């Protein structure tokens, strides 16, 4: 018969000490996207349907390029944080770590490609 306290029984199953930080990161990126998405829709909508030269001239201006770049970066960071939460809740063991690492690479890679495309248009 084991005489374990509730604390000893729960060791290793409690807080990972990062939940609050992750929660606030998601909240901050949500608020940022709440502001950025309408800006992006209106700036991108103005350029929609234009020729390549018109798009090139439009995104060579700083405001549309900065809005698009910020939306890409914050959007993929928010996506990665959300996916990490999903995996932590429903997948366990080695596969959890593999999926989080893989999706982090994909998210940052896609954000990098998006930033490169914006930089090519803007510069």
DRENPA-3360 file (N, C-alpha, C; in nm, 2 decimals, always signed):
BEGIN
1 = XXXXXXXX = +0.08/-0.12/+0.00/+0.00/+0.00/+0.00/+0.09/+0.12/+0.00 ~ +0.06/+0.21/-0.10/+0.15/+0.33/-0.11/+0.08/+0.45/-0.04 ~ +0.15/+0.52/+0.04/+0.10/+0.63/+0.11/+0.15/+0.76/+0.03 ~ +0.08/+0.79/-0.07/+0.12/+0.91/-0.15/+0.02/+1.02/-0.13 ~ +0.08/+1.14/-0.12/-0.01/+1.26/-0.11/-0.06/+1.29/-0.25 ~ -0.16/+1.38/-0.25/-0.22/+1.42/-0.38/-0.11/+1.49/-0.47 ~ -0.03/+1.56/-0.40/+0.08/+1.63/-0.48/+0.18/+1.53/-0.54 ~ +0.22/+1.43/-0.46/+0.31/+1.33/-0.52/+0.24/+1.25/-0.63;
9 = XXXXXXXX = +0.12/+1.22/-0.62/+0.04/+1.14/-0.72/+0.03/+1.23/-0.85 ~ +0.03/+1.36/-0.84/+0.01/+1.44/-0.95/+0.14/+1.49/-1.02 ~ +0.25/+1.45/-0.96/+0.38/+1.50/-1.01/+0.39/+1.45/-1.16 ~ +0.43/+1.54/-1.24/+0.45/+1.51/-1.38/+0.32/+1.52/-1.46 ~ +0.21/+1.55/-1.40/+0.08/+1.56/-1.47/+0.03/+1.71/-1.46 ~ +0.10/+1.79/-1.38/+0.04/+1.92/-1.36/+0.09/+2.02/-1.47 ~ +0.09/+2.15/-1.43/+0.12/+2.26/-1.52/+0.26/+2.24/-1.57 ~ +0.28/+2.27/-1.70/+0.41/+2.27/-1.77/+0.47/+2.41/-1.75;
17 = XXXXXXXX = +0.41/+2.50/-1.68/+0.46/+2.63/-1.66/+0.47/+2.72/-1.78 ~ +0.40/+2.68/-1.89/+0.40/+2.77/-2.01/+0.26/+2.80/-2.06 ~ +0.16/+2.75/-1.99/+0.02/+2.76/-2.04/-0.02/+2.91/-2.04 ~ +0.01/+2.99/-1.94/-0.03/+3.13/-1.93/+0.04/+3.21/-2.04 ~ +0.17/+3.18/-2.06/+0.24/+3.25/-2.17/+0.18/+3.22/-2.30 ~ +0.15/+3.09/-2.33/+0.09/+3.05/-2.45/-0.04/+3.11/-2.47 ~ -0.12/+3.12/-2.37/-0.26/+3.18/-2.37/-0.25/+3.32/-2.41 ~ -0.16/+3.40/-2.35/-0.15/+3.54/-2.38/-0.09/+3.56/-2.52;
25 = XXXXXXXX = +0.00/+3.48/-2.56/+0.05/+3.49/-2.70/-0.06/+3.47/-2.80 ~ -0.15/+3.38/-2.78/-0.27/+3.36/-2.87/-0.36/+3.48/-2.86 ~ -0.38/+3.53/-2.74/-0.47/+3.65/-2.73/-0.41/+3.77/-2.80 ~ -0.28/+3.79/-2.79/-0.22/+3.91/-2.85/-0.22/+3.89/-3.00 ~ -0.19/+3.77/-3.05/-0.20/+3.76/-3.20/-0.34/+3.76/-3.25 ~ -0.44/+3.72/-3.17/-0.58/+3.73/-3.21/-0.62/+3.88/-3.23 ~ -0.58/+3.96/-3.13/-0.61/+4.11/-3.14/-0.54/+4.17/-3.25 ~ -0.42/+4.13/-3.27/-0.34/+4.19/-3.39/-0.41/+4.15/-3.52;
33 = XXXXXXXX = -0.45/+4.02/-3.53/-0.52/+3.98/-3.65/-0.65/+4.05/-3.67 ~ -0.72/+4.08/-3.56/-0.85/+4.15/-3.57/-0.83/+4.29/-3.63 ~ -0.72/+4.35/-3.61/-0.69/+4.48/-3.67/-0.63/+4.46/-3.81 ~ -0.54/+4.37/-3.82/-0.47/+4.35/-3.95/-0.55/+4.30/-4.07 ~ -0.64/+4.20/-4.04/-0.72/+4.14/-4.15/-0.80/+4.24/-4.22 ~ -0.88/+4.33/-4.16/-0.95/+4.43/-4.23/-0.86/+4.52/-4.32 ~ -0.75/+4.56/-4.26/-0.65/+4.64/-4.34/-0.60/+4.56/-4.46 ~ -0.57/+4.44/-4.44/-0.52/+4.35/-4.55/-0.63/+4.34/-4.65;
41 = XXXXXXXX = -0.75/+4.31/-4.61/-0.86/+4.29/-4.71/-0.88/+4.42/-4.79 ~ -0.88/+4.54/-4.73/-0.90/+4.66/-4.80/-0.78/+4.70/-4.89 ~ -0.66/+4.67/-4.84/-0.54/+4.70/-4.93/-0.53/+4.60/-5.04 ~ -0.55/+4.47/-5.01/-0.54/+4.37/-5.11/-0.66/+4.39/-5.21 ~ -0.77/+4.42/-5.16/-0.89/+4.44/-5.25/-0.87/+4.55/-5.35 ~ -0.80/+4.65/-5.31/-0.78/+4.76/-5.41/-0.69/+4.72/-5.52 ~ -0.60/+4.62/-5.50/-0.51/+4.57/-5.60/-0.56/+4.46/-5.68 ~ -0.67/+4.40/-5.63/-0.72/+4.28/-5.70/-0.77/+4.30/-5.84;
49 = XXXXXXXX = -0.73/+4.22/-5.93/-0.77/+4.23/-6.07/-0.68/+4.31/-6.15 ~ -0.57/+4.37/-6.09/-0.48/+4.45/-6.17/-0.38/+4.37/-6.25 ~ -0.31/+4.44/-6.34/-0.21/+4.37/-6.41/-0.08/+4.36/-6.33 ~ +0.02/+4.28/-6.37/+0.14/+4.26/-6.30/+0.21/+4.39/-6.27 ~ +0.21/+4.48/-6.36/+0.28/+4.61/-6.35/+0.20/+4.70/-6.24 ~ +0.07/+4.69/-6.24/-0.01/+4.77/-6.14/+0.01/+4.71/-6.00 ~ +0.02/+4.58/-5.99/+0.04/+4.52/-5.86/+0.18/+4.55/-5.81 ~ +0.28/+4.55/-5.90/+0.42/+4.58/-5.87/+0.43/+4.73/-5.82;
57 = XXXXXXXX = +0.36/+4.82/-5.89/+0.36/+4.96/-5.85/+0.28/+4.97/-5.71 ~ +0.18/+4.90/-5.69/+0.10/+4.91/-5.57/+0.17/+4.86/-5.45 ~ +0.24/+4.75/-5.46/+0.31/+4.70/-5.35/+0.45/+4.75/-5.33 ~ +0.49/+4.84/-5.42/+0.62/+4.91/-5.40/+0.60/+5.03/-5.30 ~ +0.47/+5.06/-5.27/+0.44/+5.16/-5.17/+0.45/+5.09/-5.03 ~ +0.49/+5.17/-4.93/+0.52/+5.10/-4.80/+0.40/+5.05/-4.73 ~ +0.29/+5.12/-4.73/+0.18/+5.08/-4.64/+0.12/+4.94/-4.69 ~ +0.09/+4.92/-4.81/+0.03/+4.79/-4.85/+0.13/+4.68/-4.83;
65 = XXXXXXXX = +0.26/+4.70/-4.85/+0.36/+4.60/-4.83/+0.38/+4.56/-4.68 ~ +0.38/+4.66/-4.60/+0.39/+4.64/-4.45/+0.27/+4.57/-4.40 ~ +0.15/+4.61/-4.44/+0.03/+4.54/-4.39/+0.03/+4.40/-4.44 ~ +0.06/+4.37/-4.56/+0.07/+4.23/-4.61/+0.17/+4.15/-4.53 ~ +0.29/+4.20/-4.51/+0.40/+4.13/-4.44/+0.36/+4.10/-4.30 ~ +0.30/+4.20/-4.23/+0.26/+4.18/-4.09/+0.15/+4.08/-4.08 ~ +0.05/+4.08/-4.17/-0.06/+3.99/-4.17/+0.00/+3.84/-4.19 ~ +0.09/+3.83/-4.28/+0.15/+3.70/-4.31/+0.22/+3.65/-4.18;
73 = XXXXXXXX = +0.31/+3.73/-4.12/+0.39/+3.69/-4.01/+0.30/+3.65/-3.89 ~ +0.21/+3.75/-3.85/+0.12/+3.72/-3.74/+0.02/+3.61/-3.76 ~ -0.03/+3.60/-3.89/-0.12/+3.49/-3.92/-0.06/+3.35/-3.91 ~ +0.06/+3.34/-3.96/+0.13/+3.21/-3.95/+0.18/+3.18/-3.80 ~ +0.21/+3.28/-3.73/+0.25/+3.26/-3.59/+0.12/+3.21/-3.51 ~ +0.01/+3.27/-3.53/-0.11/+3.24/-3.47/-0.16/+3.10/-3.51 ~ -0.14/+3.07/-3.64/-0.17/+2.93/-3.68/-0.09/+2.83/-3.61 ~ +0.04/+2.85/-3.60/+0.13/+2.76/-3.54/+0.10/+2.74/-3.39;
81 = XXXXXXXX = +0.07/+2.85/-3.32/+0.03/+2.84/-3.18/-0.10/+2.76/-3.16 ~ -0.19/+2.78/-3.25/-0.32/+2.71/-3.24/-0.30/+2.56/-3.27 ~ -0.22/+2.53/-3.37/-0.19/+2.39/-3.41/-0.12/+2.32/-3.29 ~ -0.03/+2.39/-3.23/+0.04/+2.33/-3.11/-0.05/+2.30/-3.00 ~ -0.15/+2.39/-2.97/-0.25/+2.36/-2.87/-0.33/+2.24/-2.91 ~ -0.37/+2.23/-3.03/-0.45/+2.11/-3.08/-0.37/+1.98/-3.06 ~ -0.24/+1.98/-3.10/-0.16/+1.86/-3.09/-0.14/+1.83/-2.94 ~ -0.11/+1.93/-2.86/-0.08/+1.90/-2.72/-0.21/+1.84/-2.65;
89 = XXXXXXXX = -0.32/+1.88/-2.69/-0.45/+1.82/-2.63/-0.48/+1.68/-2.68 ~ -0.45/+1.65/-2.80/-0.50/+1.52/-2.86/-0.40/+1.42/-2.90 ~ -0.27/+1.46/-2.91/-0.17/+1.36/-2.95/-0.06/+1.36/-2.83 ~ -0.01/+1.24/-2.80/+0.08/+1.22/-2.70/+0.20/+1.14/-2.74 ~ +0.31/+1.15/-2.67/+0.43/+1.07/-2.70/+0.52/+1.14/-2.80 ~ +0.59/+1.06/-2.87/+0.69/+1.11/-2.97/+0.62/+1.17/-3.08 ~ +0.50/+1.13/-3.12/+0.43/+1.18/-3.23/+0.39/+1.33/-3.21 ~ +0.37/+1.36/-3.08/+0.34/+1.50/-3.04/+0.45/+1.59/-3.08;
97 = XXXXXXXX = +0.57/+1.55/-3.04/+0.69/+1.63/-3.06/+0.72/+1.65/-3.21 ~ +0.70/+1.54/-3.28/+0.73/+1.53/-3.42/+0.63/+1.63/-3.50 ~ +0.50/+1.62/-3.46/+0.40/+1.70/-3.53/+0.43/+1.85/-3.50 ~ +0.46/+1.88/-3.37/+0.48/+2.02/-3.34/+0.60/+2.08/-3.41 ~ +0.71/+2.00/-3.42/+0.83/+2.04/-3.49/+0.81/+2.05/-3.64 ~ +0.74/+1.96/-3.70/+0.71/+1.96/-3.84/+0.62/+2.09/-3.87 ~ +0.52/+2.11/-3.80/+0.43/+2.22/-3.83/+0.50/+2.35/-3.80 ~ +0.58/+2.36/-3.70/+0.66/+2.48/-3.68/+0.75/+2.51/-3.80;
105 = XXXXXXXX = +0.81/+2.41/-3.86/+0.90/+2.43/-3.97/+0.81/+2.47/-4.09 ~ +0.70/+2.41/-4.11/+0.61/+2.45/-4.22/+0.55/+2.59/-4.21 ~ +0.51/+2.63/-4.09/+0.46/+2.76/-4.06/+0.56/+2.87/-4.09 ~ +0.68/+2.85/-4.03/+0.78/+2.95/-4.05/+0.83/+2.95/-4.19 ~ +0.84/+2.84/-4.26/+0.88/+2.83/-4.40/+0.78/+2.90/-4.49 ~ +0.65/+2.88/-4.46/+0.55/+2.95/-4.54/+0.55/+3.10/-4.52 ~ +0.57/+3.14/-4.39/+0.58/+3.28/-4.36/+0.70/+3.34/-4.43 ~ +0.81/+3.27/-4.43/+0.93/+3.31/-4.50/+0.91/+3.33/-4.65;
113 = XXXXXXXX = +0.84/+3.23/-4.71/+0.81/+3.24/-4.86/+0.72/+3.36/-4.88 ~ +0.62/+3.38/-4.80/+0.53/+3.50/-4.81/+0.61/+3.63/-4.80 ~ +0.70/+3.64/-4.70/+0.78/+3.76/-4.69/+0.87/+3.78/-4.81 ~ +0.93/+3.68/-4.86/+1.01/+3.69/-4.98/+0.93/+3.74/-5.10 ~ +0.81/+3.69/-5.11/+0.73/+3.73/-5.23/+0.69/+3.88/-5.21 ~ +0.66/+3.93/-5.09/+0.63/+4.07/-5.07/+0.75/+4.15/-5.09 ~ +0.87/+4.10/-5.04/+0.99/+4.18/-5.06/+1.02/+4.19/-5.21 ~ +1.00/+4.09/-5.29/+1.03/+4.09/-5.43/+0.94/+4.19/-5.50;
121 = XXX = +0.81/+4.20/-5.46/+0.72/+4.30/-5.51/+0.75/+4.44/-5.47 ~ +0.79/+4.45/-5.34/+0.81/+4.59/-5.29/+0.95/+4.65/-5.33 ~ +1.04/+4.57/-5.35/+1.18/+4.62/-5.38/+1.21/+4.62/-5.52;
% end
